[in-house]
Amino acid sequence: MRDMTASNLRSAYGGESMAHMRYLAWADKAEQDGFPNVARLFRAISFSEQLHATNHFLAMKDVKGGFNVTAGGGFGVGGTLEQLKGAIEGETFEVNEMYPVYIEAAKLQDEKAALRSMTWAVAAEKVHAALYDKSRQAVEAGKDVALGAVYVCERCGYTAEGGAPDRCPVCGSPRERFKPFA
């Protein structure tokens, strides 16, 4: 794997890993704050972020050695509204700035596994930002978000609310490959 794409994948891996753990901590806080649906959403999306990190890691299967991983990520546990705003900021950064650049580099370097992993991730991040924004609006009104069951594709991390699709619109996995968060 070419150095630039490997570096970008390591950065994305670091960011997705941090989001996975951060969202688990924020889920616990949302639960404490009386927002069980927001907590459930944080847990579902945490699982999706774990899948993105794993896919990035596997795309680098031939990259060996120790590396410092630089990834931006918010720290701290504030109130649920503050956490949702931080989640939206992180997801939209990935959608609008990080992944578009990383995807173009992977295309230029013809790194198919990296391109697939990053393309799958950015598709899910768009949905995450929208779900977090829906939750933010509810919490700003002093309510928990009205949220149906959330389903996460166990292959690519695509996230759906209300019901799992017959086939994942991102990777084509069947409905049976979606993990429910009800």
C-alpha positions as CSV (number, residue, x, y, z in Angstrom):
1,M,0.0,0.0,0.0
2,R,1.3,3.5,-0.9
3,D,2.4,5.7,2.0
4,M,-0.2,8.4,1.6
5,T,-3.2,6.1,1.6
6,A,-1.7,4.1,4.5
7,S,-1.3,7.3,6.5
8,N,-4.8,8.4,5.7
9,L,-6.2,5.0,6.7
10,R,-4.3,5.1,10.0
11,S,-5.7,8.6,10.7
12,A,-9.2,7.4,9.8
13,Y,-8.7,4.3,11.9
14,G,-7.7,6.5,14.9
15,G,-10.7,8.8,14.4
16,E,-13.2,6.0,14.1
17,S,-11.7,4.2,17.1
18,M,-11.9,7.3,19.2
19,A,-15.5,7.9,18.1
20,H,-16.4,4.4,19.0
21,M,-15.2,4.8,22.6
22,R,-16.4,8.4,22.9
23,Y,-19.9,7.5,21.8
24,L,-20.1,4.6,24.4
25,A,-19.2,7.1,27.2
26,W,-21.7,9.6,25.8
27,A,-24.4,7.0,25.7
28,D,-23.9,6.4,29.4
29,K,-24.2,10.1,30.1
30,A,-27.3,10.4,27.9
31,E,-28.9,7.6,29.9
32,Q,-28.1,9.4,33.2
33,D,-29.5,12.6,31.7
34,G,-32.8,10.8,31.0
35,F,-32.5,10.4,27.3
36,P,-32.7,6.6,26.7
37,N,-33.3,6.9,23.0
38,V,-30.3,9.2,22.5
39,A,-28.3,6.7,24.5
40,R,-29.4,3.9,22.3
41,L,-28.5,5.9,19.2
42,F,-25.0,6.6,20.6
43,R,-24.5,2.9,21.2
44,A,-25.7,1.9,17.7
45,I,-23.5,4.5,16.0
46,S,-20.6,3.5,18.3
47,F,-20.9,0.0,16.8
48,S,-20.9,1.4,13.3
49,E,-17.7,3.4,14.1
50,Q,-16.1,0.2,15.4
51,L,-16.9,-1.5,12.1
52,H,-15.4,1.4,10.2
53,A,-12.2,1.2,12.3
54,T,-12.0,-2.6,11.7
55,N,-12.5,-2.2,8.0
56,H,-9.8,0.4,7.8
57,F,-7.5,-1.8,9.8
58,L,-8.2,-4.8,7.5
59,A,-7.6,-2.7,4.4
60,M,-4.0,-2.2,5.8
61,K,-3.4,-5.9,6.1
62,D,0.0,-5.6,4.5
63,V,1.2,-2.5,6.4
64,K,3.4,-3.6,9.3
65,G,5.1,-1.9,12.2
66,G,4.3,0.7,14.8
67,F,3.0,4.0,13.9
68,N,1.9,7.1,15.7
69,V,-1.7,7.8,14.8
70,T,-2.9,11.4,14.6
71,A,-6.7,11.8,14.7
72,G,-8.7,14.8,15.8
73,G,-11.4,13.9,18.2
74,G,-13.3,15.7,21.0
75,F,-12.7,14.8,24.6
76,G,-14.8,15.4,27.7
77,V,-18.2,14.4,28.9
78,G,-20.6,17.3,29.0
79,G,-24.4,17.3,28.9
80,T,-26.3,15.4,26.3
81,L,-26.9,18.5,24.1
82,E,-23.2,19.4,24.1
83,Q,-22.3,15.8,23.2
84,L,-24.8,15.7,20.3
85,K,-23.3,19.0,19.0
86,G,-19.8,17.4,19.2
87,A,-21.0,14.3,17.4
88,I,-22.6,16.3,14.6
89,E,-19.4,18.4,14.3
90,G,-17.3,15.2,14.0
91,E,-19.5,13.4,11.6
92,T,-19.9,16.5,9.3
93,F,-16.1,17.0,9.3
94,E,-15.6,13.4,8.1
95,V,-18.3,13.8,5.4
96,N,-17.3,17.3,4.1
97,E,-13.5,17.4,4.7
98,M,-11.7,14.3,5.8
99,Y,-13.1,11.4,3.7
100,P,-13.4,13.3,0.4
101,V,-9.7,14.0,0.5
102,Y,-8.8,10.5,1.6
103,I,-11.0,9.0,-1.1
104,E,-9.4,11.0,-3.8
105,A,-5.9,10.0,-2.7
106,A,-7.0,6.3,-2.6
107,K,-8.4,6.7,-6.2
108,L,-5.3,8.3,-7.4
109,Q,-3.1,5.6,-5.9
110,D,-5.5,2.8,-7.1
111,E,-5.9,1.4,-3.5
112,K,-9.2,-0.5,-3.9
113,A,-9.5,-1.9,-0.4
114,A,-8.9,1.6,1.1
115,L,-11.3,3.1,-1.3
116,R,-14.0,0.6,-0.4
117,S,-13.5,1.0,3.3
118,M,-13.6,4.8,3.2
119,T,-16.5,5.0,0.8
120,W,-18.5,2.7,3.1
121,A,-17.6,4.8,6.1
122,V,-18.6,8.2,4.5
123,A,-22.0,6.8,3.4
124,A,-22.7,5.9,7.0
125,E,-21.4,9.1,8.5
126,K,-24.0,11.1,6.4
127,V,-26.8,9.1,8.1
128,H,-25.1,9.5,11.5
129,A,-25.0,13.3,11.2
130,A,-28.7,13.4,10.3
131,L,-29.7,11.1,13.2
132,Y,-27.7,13.2,15.6
133,D,-29.2,16.4,14.3
134,K,-32.7,14.9,14.8
135,S,-31.7,14.0,18.3
136,R,-30.2,17.5,19.0
137,Q,-33.5,19.2,18.0
138,A,-35.4,17.0,20.4
139,V,-33.0,17.5,23.3
140,E,-33.0,21.3,22.7
141,A,-36.8,21.1,23.1
142,G,-36.3,19.2,26.4
143,K,-37.4,15.8,25.0
144,D,-35.9,12.5,24.2
145,V,-35.8,11.8,20.5
146,A,-38.6,9.8,19.0
147,L,-36.6,7.0,17.5
148,G,-37.7,3.6,16.0
149,A,-35.4,0.6,16.1
150,V,-32.0,1.3,14.7
151,Y,-30.2,-1.2,12.5
152,V,-26.5,-1.3,11.7
153,C,-25.1,-3.3,8.8
154,E,-22.5,-5.6,10.3
155,R,-20.3,-5.4,7.2
156,C,-20.1,-1.7,6.3
157,G,-21.7,0.2,9.3
158,Y,-24.6,1.7,7.3
159,T,-27.2,2.7,9.8
160,A,-31.0,2.7,9.3
161,E,-33.8,3.8,11.5
162,G,-37.2,2.1,11.6
163,G,-36.3,-1.1,9.9
164,A,-33.5,-2.9,8.2
165,P,-33.6,-2.7,4.4
166,D,-33.8,-5.9,2.3
167,R,-30.3,-5.2,1.1
168,C,-27.8,-2.7,2.4
169,P,-27.8,0.3,0.0
170,V,-24.0,0.7,0.6
171,C,-22.5,-2.8,0.5
172,G,-25.4,-5.0,-0.6
173,S,-25.5,-7.2,2.5
174,P,-28.8,-8.9,3.2
175,R,-31.2,-7.8,5.9
176,E,-30.0,-10.7,8.1
177,R,-26.6,-8.9,8.4
178,F,-28.1,-5.9,10.2
179,K,-27.7,-5.7,14.0
180,P,-30.8,-4.3,15.8
181,F,-30.6,-1.7,18.5
182,A,-34.2,-1.6,19.7
